[in-house]
Amino acid sequence: MNRLRHRRAISLAPPVTLPDDDDLLSEILLHLPPRPSSLPRASLVCKRWRRLVTDPAFHRRFRARHRNPPPLIGVFEDYLGYPFFRSVLDPPDLIPRECFRLRLAEDEGGQWHFYGCRHGRLLLFNRAKNEIVVWVPDTGDHRQVAVPPEIDGKEKIIWNGAVLSAATADDGPFRVVLVGVAGNNTQMFACVYCSESGKWSDLISVAAPFLVFFFRDPGILAGNALYWMAYGERWLTVLQFDLDKQTLSVIEWPYDSEPYSQTWLTEGDCLGAATLSRSSLQMWERKVCSGGVAKWVLQKTYELKNVLNPEFRLKIGYLTKLGYAQDIKVMFLWADHSVFMLQLDTLQAKKVWESCVIAPIHPYASTYVAVLSKEGKKSEASPGRN
């Protein structure tokens, strides 16, 4: 009798719910490589696959899986005051320029200053209108914000900025930090915009160690601080903005700026810097030594002419740095009317296009997903955030 009751108890136990075939297949499809051609090709297998890979919920899961870090898919060229997208991928993964186009009600070319991109958002400044635009190329969403009225473009001039948000947030809150010069170039200032409150902070200032004229390169995030390289007449210094304390400070750059050289900051476990002089690249780190004193330490030196010439046979006297992808250590260089993409870890170079124009480049990483119709045809772009 007890054995019979035990059998009945077993038979009355609720059945274990197993995932249906679509769930299992979706999990498999999530492991496809994050290349732009992956999902369009999968959609051609059959109607069932097409139905799964065109589901917006699947797109969100696919982006989330490949977000850390997302692949480099292209760059934005800061050319003629307008951000132009250019893919660095080869067919069939090449992405049309039209997929990432800034569309404003009053779309005015030639007015925009590109201050960089981070976590899928681009920061632009319209000096004529004295406003910023935070743009998400993924969705086309953008927010236009007037800068504080006391920054009049005369006594106080904005020269650079940075946008910050959570790397995992698709459309969460963000902050913008703008930096500039005031007091006839004797002071540097910063102010912070918070998207949650919709308000700007008070201006924060620090005395400049010499006459500062501009900040050329995008801000660098290292630890919980932002850094910019400030330029004077043959002099450089580093401006630090502490995000927690909301304070500005100046870090000395101990080396003179040589003719035909470029110096910029790099991200990492600690603040870094790079100097390109003709075709020699030096990588530096700012380390705290014994006694608590921080100093710049040379880490590596690359002779880039020796790297590029064996394959491309360039007639170059010097190289020009156009942009640098921090996360993957990829540098964009101009030489001999061509743009090259150089992976510093492996010293592998690729010629990406020919150009007579030397324009700043902002690398853009994203898990790109083309929006497909139920028939498997591409429509508009639906990339994921970086």
Kinemage of the C-alpha trace (Angstrom):
@kinemage 1
@onewidth
@group {chain A} dominant
@subgroup {mainchain}
@vectorlist {calphas} color= white
{ca met a 1} P 0.000 0.000 0.000
{ca asn a 2} L 2.754 2.433 0.915
{ca arg a 3} L 4.497 1.628 -2.344
{ca leu a 4} L 1.272 2.340 -4.285
{ca arg a 5} L 0.813 5.698 -2.538
{ca his a 6} L 4.422 6.566 -3.337
{ca arg a 7} L 3.835 5.795 -7.020
{ca arg a 8} L 0.682 7.949 -7.057
{ca ala a 9} L 2.583 10.824 -5.411
{ca ile a 10} L 5.204 10.605 -8.093
{ca ser a 11} L 2.620 10.519 -10.860
{ca leu a 12} L 0.824 13.561 -9.441
{ca ala a 13} L 3.989 15.691 -9.301
{ca pro a 14} L 3.808 18.665 -11.704
{ca pro a 15} L 5.666 18.050 -14.952
{ca val a 16} L 8.980 19.845 -15.457
{ca thr a 17} L 8.569 22.720 -17.918
{ca leu a 18} L 11.178 22.525 -20.645
{ca pro a 19} L 11.955 25.405 -23.027
{ca asp a 20} L 10.230 25.010 -26.353
{ca asp a 21} L 12.170 24.830 -29.604
{ca asp a 22} L 12.009 28.571 -30.245
{ca asp a 23} L 13.629 29.312 -26.897
{ca leu a 24} L 16.447 26.877 -27.593
{ca leu a 25} L 16.989 28.211 -31.101
{ca ser a 26} L 17.007 31.808 -29.866
{ca glu a 27} L 19.725 30.918 -27.362
{ca ile a 28} L 21.783 29.420 -30.177
{ca leu a 29} L 21.271 32.438 -32.442
{ca leu a 30} L 22.430 34.763 -29.663
{ca his a 31} L 25.894 33.225 -30.091
{ca leu a 32} L 26.216 34.480 -33.670
{ca pro a 33} L 29.152 36.892 -34.062
{ca pro a 34} L 28.197 40.590 -33.719
{ca arg a 35} L 28.827 41.372 -37.382
{ca pro a 36} L 26.299 43.442 -39.349
{ca ser a 37} L 25.747 40.567 -41.791
{ca ser a 38} L 25.064 37.876 -39.147
{ca leu a 39} L 21.337 38.350 -38.566
{ca pro a 40} L 20.412 39.192 -42.193
{ca arg a 41} L 22.082 35.958 -43.290
{ca ala a 42} L 20.372 33.974 -40.543
{ca ser a 43} L 17.013 35.392 -41.630
{ca leu a 44} L 17.448 33.769 -45.044
{ca val a 45} L 17.619 30.220 -43.647
{ca cys a 46} L 13.863 29.765 -43.235
{ca lys a 47} L 10.698 31.558 -42.111
{ca arg a 48} L 11.096 30.380 -38.535
{ca trp a 49} L 14.615 31.781 -38.223
{ca arg a 50} L 13.459 34.998 -39.870
{ca arg a 51} L 10.643 35.376 -37.355
{ca leu a 52} L 13.046 34.977 -34.434
{ca val a 53} L 15.819 37.310 -35.629
{ca thr a 54} L 13.368 40.073 -36.590
{ca asp a 55} L 11.870 40.162 -33.099
{ca pro a 56} L 12.800 43.471 -31.349
{ca ala a 57} L 13.129 41.590 -28.048
{ca phe a 58} L 15.745 39.324 -29.642
{ca his a 59} L 17.584 42.413 -30.916
{ca arg a 60} L 17.809 43.781 -27.376
{ca arg a 61} L 19.189 40.492 -26.047
{ca phe a 62} L 21.660 40.253 -28.934
{ca arg a 63} L 22.993 43.757 -28.258
{ca ala a 64} L 23.239 43.127 -24.529
{ca arg a 65} L 25.235 39.935 -25.056
{ca his a 66} L 27.819 41.608 -27.296
{ca arg a 67} L 28.065 44.932 -25.488
{ca asn a 68} L 31.283 44.443 -23.491
{ca pro a 69} L 33.034 45.536 -25.544
{ca pro a 70} L 31.098 46.048 -28.778
{ca pro a 71} L 33.036 45.821 -32.047
{ca leu a 72} L 34.457 48.815 -33.875
{ca ile a 73} L 32.210 49.324 -36.898
{ca gly a 74} L 33.250 52.728 -38.178
{ca val a 75} L 34.254 56.279 -37.440
{ca phe a 76} L 32.734 59.723 -37.496
{ca glu a 77} L 34.793 62.217 -39.459
{ca asp a 78} L 34.730 65.758 -38.118
{ca tyr a 79} L 34.718 67.333 -41.562
{ca leu a 80} L 33.385 70.757 -42.587
{ca gly a 81} L 31.556 71.147 -39.286
{ca tyr a 82} L 29.375 68.057 -39.677
{ca pro a 83} L 29.790 64.464 -38.387
{ca phe a 84} L 30.043 62.081 -41.348
{ca phe a 85} L 29.966 58.330 -40.686
{ca arg a 86} L 32.332 56.026 -42.534
{ca ser a 87} L 32.351 52.246 -42.093
{ca val a 88} L 35.679 50.476 -41.564
{ca leu a 89} L 34.247 47.021 -42.301
{ca asp a 90} L 34.552 45.076 -45.524
{ca pro a 91} L 31.561 43.689 -47.469
{ca pro a 92} L 29.205 42.109 -46.597
{ca asp a 93} L 29.517 43.918 -43.245
{ca leu a 94} L 30.078 47.399 -44.662
{ca ile a 95} L 27.461 49.819 -43.279
{ca pro a 96} L 26.064 52.592 -45.515
{ca arg a 97} L 26.762 56.141 -44.381
{ca glu a 98} L 23.025 56.913 -44.455
{ca cys a 99} L 22.407 54.595 -41.499
{ca phe a 100} L 24.004 57.132 -39.143
{ca arg a 101} L 22.928 60.613 -40.132
{ca leu a 102} L 22.130 63.420 -37.718
{ca arg a 103} L 18.712 64.842 -38.532
{ca leu a 104} L 17.633 68.067 -36.871
{ca ala a 105} L 14.656 70.295 -37.593
{ca glu a 106} L 17.119 72.966 -38.750
{ca asp a 107} L 19.855 70.719 -40.125
{ca glu a 108} L 22.695 73.184 -40.648
{ca gly a 109} L 25.990 71.841 -41.879
{ca gly a 110} L 29.187 73.629 -40.984
{ca gln a 111} L 28.003 74.666 -37.522
{ca trp a 112} L 28.910 71.653 -35.407
{ca his a 113} L 32.007 71.023 -33.315
{ca phe a 114} L 32.474 67.332 -32.497
{ca tyr a 115} L 33.592 66.807 -28.890
{ca gly a 116} L 33.672 62.997 -28.908
{ca cys a 117} L 31.551 59.922 -28.245
{ca arg a 118} L 31.222 57.491 -25.365
{ca his a 119} L 28.727 54.717 -24.522
{ca gly a 120} L 26.764 55.204 -27.733
{ca arg a 121} L 26.244 58.952 -27.377
{ca leu a 122} L 27.891 61.682 -29.417
{ca leu a 123} L 28.441 65.203 -28.111
{ca leu a 124} L 28.347 68.148 -30.496
{ca phe a 125} L 28.441 71.888 -29.889
{ca asn a 126} L 26.860 74.566 -32.070
{ca arg a 127} L 28.852 77.722 -31.439
{ca ala a 128} L 26.499 79.909 -33.464
{ca lys a 129} L 23.483 78.883 -31.354
{ca asn a 130} L 25.459 78.332 -28.149
{ca glu a 131} L 23.882 74.926 -27.570
{ca ile a 132} L 24.953 71.315 -27.296
{ca val a 133} L 23.410 68.280 -28.939
{ca val a 134} L 23.661 64.812 -27.417
{ca trp a 135} L 22.940 62.370 -30.246
{ca val a 136} L 22.344 58.610 -30.174
{ca pro a 137} L 23.158 57.347 -33.703
{ca asp a 138} L 21.573 53.991 -32.805
{ca thr a 139} L 18.065 55.399 -32.722
{ca gly a 140} L 18.420 58.888 -34.157
{ca asp a 141} L 17.322 60.327 -30.803
{ca his a 142} L 18.932 63.596 -29.808
{ca arg a 143} L 18.614 66.275 -27.151
{ca gln a 144} L 19.406 69.938 -27.746
{ca val a 145} L 20.382 71.941 -24.657
{ca ala a 146} L 21.298 75.621 -24.404
{ca val a 147} L 24.541 76.242 -22.523
{ca pro a 148} L 24.528 78.528 -19.448
{ca pro a 149} L 23.990 82.175 -20.501
{ca glu a 150} L 27.132 83.364 -18.694
{ca ile a 151} L 29.186 81.424 -21.261
{ca asp a 152} L 28.880 84.101 -23.921
{ca gly a 153} L 31.562 82.949 -26.362
{ca lys a 154} L 33.585 86.121 -25.739
{ca glu a 155} L 34.747 86.387 -22.132
{ca lys a 156} L 34.134 82.677 -21.596
{ca ile a 157} L 34.682 80.320 -24.535
{ca ile a 158} L 33.832 76.600 -24.720
{ca trp a 159} L 36.569 74.507 -26.311
{ca asn a 160} L 35.730 70.896 -25.513
{ca gly a 161} L 33.536 68.511 -23.540
{ca ala a 162} L 32.566 64.933 -22.767
{ca val a 163} L 29.360 62.926 -22.411
{ca leu a 164} L 29.034 60.216 -19.751
{ca ser a 165} L 26.448 57.515 -19.129
{ca ala a 166} L 26.202 53.953 -17.876
{ca ala a 167} L 27.813 51.607 -20.403
{ca thr a 168} L 24.924 49.157 -20.019
{ca ala a 169} L 22.074 51.655 -20.237
{ca asp a 170} L 20.257 51.918 -23.552
{ca asp a 171} L 18.419 55.153 -22.903
{ca gly a 172} L 19.240 56.025 -19.318
{ca pro a 173} L 20.412 59.311 -17.818
{ca phe a 174} L 23.620 61.004 -18.893
{ca arg a 175} L 25.908 63.865 -17.936
{ca val a 176} L 27.761 66.387 -20.062
{ca val a 177} L 30.921 68.175 -18.935
{ca leu a 178} L 32.016 71.242 -20.908
{ca val a 179} L 35.417 72.892 -20.522
{ca gly a 180} L 36.778 76.174 -21.804
{ca val a 181} L 38.894 79.233 -21.130
{ca ala a 182} L 38.109 82.604 -19.554
{ca gly a 183} L 39.837 85.721 -18.256
{ca asn a 184} L 41.771 86.370 -21.470
{ca asn a 185} L 43.023 82.771 -21.486
{ca thr a 186} L 44.314 82.904 -17.896
{ca gln a 187} L 41.624 80.625 -16.430
{ca met a 188} L 40.106 77.266 -17.320
{ca phe a 189} L 36.535 76.399 -16.363
{ca ala a 190} L 34.070 73.502 -16.404
{ca cys a 191} L 30.318 73.076 -15.979
{ca val a 192} L 28.165 69.945 -15.760
{ca tyr a 193} L 24.740 69.177 -17.245
{ca cys a 194} L 22.558 66.427 -15.730
{ca ser a 195} L 19.838 64.971 -17.954
{ca glu a 196} L 17.761 63.868 -14.953
{ca ser a 197} L 17.409 67.376 -13.517
{ca gly a 198} L 17.755 69.201 -16.825
{ca lys a 199} L 20.033 71.737 -15.117
{ca trp a 200} L 23.602 72.986 -15.354
{ca ser a 201} L 25.940 73.255 -12.390
{ca asp a 202} L 27.690 76.459 -11.402
{ca leu a 203} L 30.914 77.205 -13.240
{ca ile a 204} L 34.056 75.697 -11.682
{ca ser a 205} L 37.359 77.464 -12.386
{ca val a 206} L 41.095 77.002 -11.930
{ca ala a 207} L 44.021 79.249 -12.814
{ca ala a 208} L 45.934 78.297 -15.962
{ca pro a 209} L 49.718 77.837 -15.599
{ca phe a 210} L 50.213 79.805 -18.840
{ca leu a 211} L 48.002 81.325 -21.535
{ca val a 212} L 45.756 78.455 -22.666
{ca phe a 213} L 44.296 78.790 -26.140
{ca phe a 214} L 42.284 75.598 -26.733
{ca phe a 215} L 41.636 71.908 -25.940
{ca arg a 216} L 42.035 69.915 -29.135
{ca asp a 217} L 41.348 66.235 -28.423
{ca pro a 218} L 38.320 64.524 -26.797
{ca gly a 219} L 38.269 64.147 -23.033
{ca ile a 220} L 39.683 60.973 -21.495
{ca leu a 221} L 37.996 59.052 -18.661
{ca ala a 222} L 40.479 57.421 -16.262
{ca gly a 223} L 39.240 56.277 -12.871
{ca asn a 224} L 36.573 58.739 -11.804
{ca ala a 225} L 38.029 61.795 -13.475
{ca leu a 226} L 38.019 63.390 -16.907
{ca tyr a 227} L 41.194 64.753 -18.478
{ca trp a 228} L 41.943 67.105 -21.350
{ca met a 229} L 45.229 68.224 -22.860
{ca ala a 230} L 45.307 72.032 -22.888
{ca tyr a 231} L 47.429 73.848 -25.442
{ca gly a 232} L 49.334 77.109 -25.205
{ca glu a 233} L 52.150 78.504 -27.309
{ca arg a 234} L 54.514 75.493 -27.471
{ca trp a 235} L 53.348 74.477 -23.996
{ca leu a 236} L 51.036 71.692 -22.855
{ca thr a 237} L 49.271 70.979 -19.584
{ca val a 238} L 46.617 68.512 -18.420
{ca leu a 239} L 43.283 69.661 -17.001
{ca gln a 240} L 41.682 67.202 -14.550
{ca phe a 241} L 38.010 67.267 -13.567
{ca asp a 242} L 37.143 65.102 -10.545
{ca leu a 243} L 33.627 63.763 -11.108
{ca asp a 244} L 33.020 63.049 -7.409
{ca lys a 245} L 34.381 66.244 -5.908
{ca gln a 246} L 33.377 68.442 -8.871
{ca thr a 247} L 36.777 70.155 -8.780
{ca leu a 248} L 39.373 71.180 -11.356
{ca ser a 249} L 43.125 70.773 -11.043
{ca val a 250} L 46.158 71.035 -13.294
{ca ile a 251} L 48.701 68.262 -13.961
{ca glu a 252} L 52.061 69.235 -15.379
{ca trp a 253} L 53.217 67.785 -18.685
{ca pro a 254} L 57.008 68.025 -18.308
{ca tyr a 255} L 58.035 67.883 -21.957
{ca asp a 256} L 58.129 70.655 -24.543
{ca ser a 257} L 55.993 70.387 -27.654
{ca glu a 258} L 58.298 69.741 -30.596
{ca pro a 259} L 57.592 70.826 -34.180
{ca tyr a 260} L 55.643 68.227 -36.196
{ca ser a 261} L 54.669 66.351 -33.024
{ca gln a 262} L 51.271 65.445 -31.548
{ca thr a 263} L 50.519 64.642 -27.915
{ca trp a 264} L 47.237 63.261 -26.612
{ca leu a 265} L 45.916 61.474 -23.532
{ca thr a 266} L 44.984 57.790 -23.345
{ca glu a 267} L 42.703 55.753 -21.107
{ca gly a 268} L 43.651 52.724 -19.047
{ca asp a 269} L 44.092 51.586 -15.478
{ca cys a 270} L 45.808 54.926 -14.956
{ca leu a 271} L 46.133 58.107 -16.959
{ca gly a 272} L 48.280 57.686 -20.048
{ca ala a 273} L 49.628 59.830 -22.844
{ca ala a 274} L 51.056 59.342 -26.300
{ca thr a 275} L 53.431 61.444 -28.359
{ca leu a 276} L 53.795 61.032 -32.114
{ca ser a 277} L 56.862 62.768 -33.530
{ca arg a 278} L 57.183 62.278 -37.290
{ca ser a 279} L 56.852 58.459 -37.310
{ca ser a 280} L 57.984 57.610 -33.762
{ca leu a 281} L 55.223 56.873 -31.228
{ca gln a 282} L 55.922 56.972 -27.492
{ca met a 283} L 53.389 55.649 -24.952
{ca trp a 284} L 53.500 57.059 -21.397
{ca glu a 285} L 51.748 56.336 -18.095
{ca arg a 286} L 51.414 58.563 -15.053
{ca lys a 287} L 52.400 56.424 -12.080
{ca val a 288} L 52.641 57.134 -8.376
{ca cys a 289} L 56.181 56.348 -7.249
{ca ser a 290} L 57.621 55.870 -3.777
{ca gly a 291} L 56.860 58.807 -1.545
{ca gly a 292} L 53.505 59.394 -3.223
{ca val a 293} L 54.979 61.468 -6.053
{ca ala a 294} L 53.359 60.951 -9.470
{ca lys a 295} L 55.437 61.165 -12.616
{ca trp a 296} L 55.197 60.269 -16.292
{ca val a 297} L 56.949 56.993 -17.161
{ca leu a 298} L 57.786 55.934 -20.725
{ca gln a 299} L 56.280 52.486 -21.420
{ca lys a 300} L 56.824 51.714 -25.104
{ca thr a 301} L 58.235 53.209 -28.276
{ca tyr a 302} L 56.999 52.242 -31.751
{ca glu a 303} L 58.715 53.125 -35.019
{ca leu a 304} L 55.572 53.248 -37.127
{ca lys a 305} L 57.358 53.968 -40.378
{ca asn a 306} L 58.975 50.537 -40.105
{ca val a 307} L 55.553 48.982 -39.460
{ca leu a 308} L 53.745 50.588 -42.407
{ca asn a 309} L 56.425 50.770 -45.082
{ca pro a 310} L 57.172 47.052 -45.686
{ca glu a 311} L 53.594 46.470 -46.868
{ca phe a 312} L 52.395 49.839 -48.150
{ca arg a 313} L 55.681 51.377 -49.425
{ca leu a 314} L 54.786 54.865 -48.277
{ca lys a 315} L 56.698 57.989 -49.191
{ca ile a 316} L 56.311 59.631 -45.802
{ca gly a 317} L 58.291 62.084 -43.775
{ca tyr a 318} L 55.878 62.054 -40.853
{ca leu a 319} L 52.543 60.578 -39.776
{ca thr a 320} L 49.443 62.398 -38.551
{ca lys a 321} L 47.213 60.916 -35.860
{ca leu a 322} L 43.525 61.327 -36.738
{ca gly a 323} L 41.886 59.308 -33.959
{ca tyr a 324} L 42.396 56.629 -31.334
{ca ala a 325} L 40.016 53.876 -30.155
{ca gln a 326} L 40.913 53.526 -26.478
{ca asp a 327} L 39.244 50.208 -25.619
{ca ile a 328} L 40.852 48.200 -28.410
{ca lys a 329} L 44.062 50.247 -28.902
{ca val a 330} L 43.434 51.028 -32.555
{ca met a 331} L 44.963 54.171 -34.019
{ca phe a 332} L 43.917 55.974 -37.194
{ca leu a 333} L 46.804 57.574 -39.076
{ca trp a 334} L 47.116 59.704 -42.186
{ca ala a 335} L 50.124 59.337 -44.463
{ca asp a 336} L 50.774 59.701 -48.169
{ca his a 337} L 47.136 60.627 -48.993
{ca ser a 338} L 45.765 57.547 -47.239
{ca val a 339} L 44.130 56.689 -43.908
{ca phe a 340} L 45.390 53.631 -42.042
{ca met a 341} L 43.988 51.665 -39.120
{ca leu a 342} L 46.759 50.328 -36.872
{ca gln a 343} L 46.256 47.762 -34.088
{ca leu a 344} L 48.964 48.591 -31.543
{ca asp a 345} L 48.832 45.237 -29.735
{ca thr a 346} L 49.688 43.272 -32.868
{ca leu a 347} L 51.157 46.068 -35.040
{ca gln a 348} L 48.809 44.966 -37.826
{ca ala a 349} L 47.898 47.777 -40.232
{ca lys a 350} L 45.078 48.140 -42.724
{ca lys a 351} L 44.543 50.815 -45.346
{ca val a 352} L 40.895 51.827 -44.966
{ca trp a 353} L 40.530 54.597 -47.555
{ca glu a 354} L 42.368 57.204 -49.590
{ca ser a 355} L 41.978 60.872 -48.729
{ca cys a 356} L 43.670 64.186 -49.389
{ca val a 357} L 41.869 65.663 -46.372
{ca ile a 358} L 43.313 65.532 -42.855
{ca ala a 359} L 40.259 65.578 -40.566
{ca pro a 360} L 39.782 64.378 -36.963
{ca ile a 361} L 38.295 60.899 -36.594
{ca his a 362} L 36.132 59.619 -33.726
{ca pro a 363} L 36.000 55.782 -33.594
{ca tyr a 364} L 32.527 54.341 -33.052
{ca ala a 365} L 31.812 50.887 -31.577
{ca ser a 366} L 28.359 49.327 -31.725
{ca thr a 367} L 26.541 46.014 -31.973
{ca tyr a 368} L 24.857 46.906 -35.231
{ca val a 369} L 21.567 45.187 -36.011
{ca ala a 370} L 19.827 45.964 -39.281
{ca val a 371} L 16.046 46.131 -38.980
{ca leu a 372} L 14.614 43.357 -41.121
{ca ser a 373} L 11.094 43.008 -42.377
{ca lys a 374} L 9.216 39.762 -41.916
{ca glu a 375} L 10.159 38.993 -45.527
{ca gly a 376} L 13.860 39.292 -44.645
{ca lys a 377} L 14.442 42.620 -46.414
{ca lys a 378} L 16.553 45.331 -44.811
{ca ser a 379} L 14.859 48.579 -43.904
{ca glu a 380} L 16.332 51.170 -41.552
{ca ala a 381} L 19.253 50.658 -39.225
{ca ser a 382} L 18.867 49.496 -35.670
{ca pro a 383} L 22.360 49.417 -34.171
{ca gly a 384} L 23.072 48.836 -30.513
{ca arg a 385} L 24.883 51.183 -28.181
{ca asn a 386} L 28.567 51.100 -27.441
